[in-house]
Amino acid sequence: MSAPADTLQSVLDRTFASLRHGLETYTAQLTPHEVGTITRVSTGIAMVSGLPGVGFEELVSFSGNVFGIAFNVDETEIGVVLLGDYGHLHAGDQVRRTGRVMDVAVGEGLLGRVIDPLGRPLDSLGPVVSSARLPIERPAAPIMDRAPVTVPLQTGLKVVDALIPIGRGQRELILGDRQTGKTAIAVDTILNQRGQDVLCVYCAIGQRAAAVARTIAVLREKGAMEYTVVVVTEGNDPPGLAYIAPYAATSIAEHFMEMGRDVLVVYDDLTQHARAYRELSLLLRRPPGREAFPGDIFYIHSRLLERATHLRPERGGGSLTALPIIETEAQNMSAYIPTNLISITDGQIYLSPSLFELGVLPAVDVSKSVSRVGGKAQRAAYRAVTGDLKLAYAQFEELETFARFGARLDENTQKIIEHGRRIRACLQQPESAPVSMAGQITVLLALTAAFFDSVPLAQMTAAEQAVLQAAATLPAELKARFDTAKKLSEEDRATLIQLARDALKPFVPPPAESRRTSAR
Ligand SMILES: Nc1ncnc2c1ncn2[C@@H]1O[C@H](COP(=O)(O)OP(=O)(O)OP(=O)(O)O)[C@@H](O)[C@H]1O
């Protein structure tokens, strides 16, 4: 009968002993959480007190899984930029420090996805699979890790590749008034990266949802989403999201670059980014400067675009090419933000509204566009065939104005104008129709050799198409030589000339003499 009592006693003893041991060995481990309080919430920002240890740009968390970045760090109060839907936040709510800075998911899993700057999916493809996270703000590669720009980034647009070439690792600004085809140039460049081993990041900042949806649809339809990540903030998102978007996009691109890949980032557009930053700065009561932009507006764009580079082979040899877009007002290139960006970048592609109205598309104003480093990366074959194309085009543009007044022109001037009209016709290109390098070189050679000059203007599109179709039949080894050879050989030039002549034969009217003979 005593056996069960013994057992019960021994169980109790063992339990007490273990509890006693637990109490004796327990050391309290406190994890301090710094908790502050919201004092005020306004459009896109919150003022917070009671977080004395918070660091600059530290991420703080609010209720409802909303995060913010500590922007103004004063002794008594901090100004926080809100990064989500903040409608439920009120004065008196709690705020916690996170001890980390804003970061974003990066990796191959992002390719083909549409995300917001926080890495949340905006498509219906489920959660984003990421291999790592990187801070959105990172120091740019040091000078010693950088290599010169030597490889071209083909845009597939004849006017750009021939006259304003872009190199991998370059920063080329696209600027122009609204609705002049800025996005079209950037999107066409992305489309042309198919099969070129270049990954792309398209960052839409503060744009209309319909415009972004249209761009994504084009990328999908043309199969470009396979190698593209789309980072989106829409016009009605909090300004904080628009502010961090280009930095997040750059970190996503940098991850690929550090893996040795070539990456292209499009920022569409930085005018909206500057406006979002101005809005935040004014709300945070920072002193306004020119055009009410804060004093550090130049710095926010230069530290973003400094991250574009071509790394040395020892650093993986990857590159990050940046195509920032800026909207001008009434063609004013010398406004504050456009001049800032022009001075930060390595050149600009200027789109003219008057050319757009004339139907010259893409509406690139060659005389106001420049590429400061791309020329060194341009393939030798281009240089061999473009010759004085830019000069001839500039001369034509000048003379064309006189021709409009009905002035009587001498034969030579007329010749320059007729040649110029054909240059303009050849440099035109519809949207989403990139032209291969072989096609471009053949057309440009025919153009500079004046083969098109005898083609009637009305037939230029058809004639150019005929040359492009003929160029598509060129042997693969010859096409490969355009990419690798140090110079266009005489034989290759002769092959191209023959090809262009044959293709243009049906479009060239017979000489007057033979016309008379056949009439008789
Ligand atoms: N090469 C082209 N051929 C035909 N149409 C074009 C071409 N480039 C642009 N467009 C058309 O011009 C219009 C404006 O183009 P786009 O949206 O690219 O301009 P944007 O300057 O980026 O506009 P926004 O100022 O609204 O950002 C669009 O309807 C587009 O389809």
The ligand as a Gaussian input file, in Angstrom:
#p B3LYP/6-31G(d) Opt

LIG

0 1
 N        8.805000      56.020000     -81.986000
 C        7.499000      56.179000     -81.795000
 N        6.626000      55.864000     -82.754000
 C        5.308000      56.033000     -82.604000
 N        4.739000      56.514000     -81.484000
 C        5.542000      56.848000     -80.468000
 C        6.963000      56.697000     -80.568000
 N        7.509000      57.099000     -79.416000
 C        6.477000      57.484000     -78.622000
 N        5.311000      57.338000     -79.247000
 C        3.972000      57.658000     -78.711000
 O        4.018000      58.926000     -78.124000
 C        3.230000      58.992000     -76.958000
 C        4.060000      59.515000     -75.797000
 O        5.086000      58.586000     -75.518000
 P        5.627000      58.350000     -74.040000
 O        4.536000      57.951000     -73.127000
 O        6.800000      57.458000     -74.174000
 O        6.071000      59.827000     -73.722000
 P        6.588000      60.413000     -72.337000
 O        7.384000      61.608000     -72.709000
 O        7.261000      59.354000     -71.545000
 O        5.222000      60.802000     -71.681000
 P        4.987000      61.322000     -70.168000
 O        5.423000      62.739000     -70.183000
 O        3.511000      61.153000     -70.014000
 O        5.811000      60.456000     -69.289000
 C        2.713000      57.588000     -76.711000
 O        1.393000      57.508000     -77.149000
 C        3.607000      56.726000     -77.565000
 O        2.911000      55.603000     -78.039000

